Amino acid sequence: MFLLLLVFNSQFRSESRIDEYEEYNDDFLVKHVTLKSKKKTKQTQNKFSLFLVVDKRYLSSLLSSSLSLFLFLLIFLPRQTERQSAMTTTTTMTMASSSLSSSLSSSLSSSLSSSKKKMMMMMMKKKSCSTRRTQKKRFYSSASQEQQTTNSSAEKMLSIWLTRQAQLGNLDDDLVIVINSIAIACKQIMSLVKAAPLQGNIGLAGGKNESGDEQKKLDVIANDIFLNAVQKCGRSSVIVTEEEDHPVLSATNVGNGDYVVTFDPIDGSSNIDACVTTGAIFGIYSPGECDIDPTQSAEEIMKNCTENANQSGENLVAAGYCMFSSSCVFMITTGHGVFGFTLDEQIGEFVMSHEKLQIPDGKDMKRIYSGNNGNVQLWAPELREYVKQLQTGEIDGRKGDPWSYRYIGALIGDFHRTLLYGGIWLYPPDVKATEGKARLLYEVAPIAMIAEQANGMATRGKMADERVMEVKPMSIHQKSPMFVGSNSAVLGLQKFLKEH
């Protein structure tokens, strides 16, 4: 029967359509019969009869052979034998049907799987393209944001900010150069202050300045750094510093009407050895006239230039300080508000950290007073009473809730805290220093300008009602007392002094 099936398969395939030929394999016949068997029983029986007919044809073609007798007997077997044969064939067809079903299912699954894979590949490709487009958009968006951030950060650098202020007409180009030169000097001094114990730059230098203060080693070094920076910028004709007895003139710029620059290179230098906050204060006054007459003596020329340097705070075009502490902070005003810049040592630039700073007042003000509490007994009686009421809280009607006391012993450190937190800083005259100890030209006036630009007050005088900015010094090293802080605190002091 197996032989007959193979022969029939070959004959059947020869009668098949050519376009279907490549789709069949060696067990095509079984598949065909099985497919037919899924139809009605009559059709299956007809098909099976056709199978038998085909066999008969095949057998009739072999009657002339030596096997004709055997085949003849085989064909004419009893009907029961035929039925058993049919049943056997049917069983074979059923098994083939199962095999075909499995094969077709596998083929269909494979085909569907292949199609699914193709669809998934296409979807993944589309998703990949979409992802790449999204990533590309994100990249350019991120790059744009990073560029904006970079530009924004760059604009906050002191040097660029000053240039923008010049473009806005708030500063002139020469003033920008002077301020940048001072900022460079501050960076150098900050580095020296940090390394002072290692480099042996602590202790006394062995001399005294014009104010009678003993000079520290860093006082002298910082003074030289400031002088060198300001002189070489070529925009200052007269320089006044605490460490020099007389104004310093620039040989190449005297008489050209450039700015008068004043500074205290190291304020609070007594704190250096203990690594406590110090700083530098500077003031830049409007250009004056220091004409040189060849017929005048050196003393007369110096007198004229000194008098030119003695200007009130109202002639300040810029004022600021550089604080050397846990961070290096450069605070400045050019008459358009107070701005603070902190030194970023990674890039070596001052970067804006405080914009349009205002001294806290009212509910935002912290009730802090500052001053040398050890000298209170040397102050005027009314000031001693004032401090007493601060300590009890009676000064502002809150008895039992005293003001806090803070004191560093460096003008910059104590003022900087007052600038950020509010309150009042007291620096009155006393029995030992009837005119106070701070210098008016290059310490008190610049601090007063910063305070007023930050919406605070800076006064002096017995009744604390004399505006510091209006006082013109009689000498470059003239001393002056000062009361500075929040408006309400200074006004409260004035009211108290009038009542007592």
Secondary structure, 3 states (H helix, E strand, C coil): CHHHHHHHHHHHHHHCCHHHHCCCCCCHHHHHHHHHHCCCHHHHHHHHHHHHHHHHHHHHCCCCCCCHHHHHHHHCCCHHHHHHHHHHHHHHHHHHHHHHHHHHHHHHHHHHHHHHHHHHHHHHHHHHHHHHHHHHHHHHHHHHHHHHHHHHHHHCEHHHHHHHHHHCCCCCHHHHHHHHHHHHHHHHHHHHHHHHHHHCCCCEEEEECCCCCEEEHHHHHHHHHHHHHHHHHCCEEEEEECCCCCCEECCCCCCCCCEEEEEEEEECHHHHHHCCCEEEEEEEECCCCCCCCCCCCHHHHHHHHHHHHCCCHHHEEEEEEEEECCCEEEEEECCCCEEEEEEECCCCEEEEEECCCCCCCHHHCCCEEECCHHHHHHCCHHHHHHHHHHHHCHHHCCCCCCCEECCCCCHHHHHHHHHHHCCEEEECCCCCCCCCCEEHHHHHHHHHHHHHHCCCEEEECCCCCEEHHHCCCCCCCCEECEEEECHHHHHHHHHHHHHC
